[in-house]
């Protein structure tokens, strides 16, 4: 998958995410998302948001914000089923929250705007676990 190919320049990942961002506006994007149930390529990539270039962070966050365009893809972002990645138990909702918080705390105005849109979308879904997760992520160690 292009997002995990480290030999390609960052621009390839940004363009891939831009295509996914446009695709997220279509109802049938959920078919693509369901193809990733076993490998979790998209969410594993998103989990490392704080290690991505600024352009990749912006493109990734825009993609995830656009997934709220349809009910099925927005619910995909909120799945609570866990898997192990990098010696941690993660889930779609945890990764979604991490991406939103990363954007909100950014020094970049565009990323902050996307983070605000992301949190607005999360809040409109009335997911109680998001508030708890946001609280835990924002607490200093």
C-alpha angles and dihedrals in degrees: 000000000000095000093062098043104107094184090069120081119256089253090070091057092046092051091046090052091047089056090048089049090058092043090052089070090066121085093227094059085100088074089063092045092051089055087066097056095107103038099033089207095155096046095042088053091047091049088065092054093128090060095051127098116263091253091052091049091052093047093045093049092047089052092051093045090053091052086075088070091090131037097233096050092044089053089050088061089055100050111134099199108123134219133174120260125164091352092304134105107238137170136189092262092051092049092045090052092048091053091048094049092045089055094046092051094047123115089222114096094211092052091047090053091051090047090053090050090048094051090046089053092047092049092050089059089060094225108167094196090062092065091051092047093047089051092051094046093048095051115100116244 
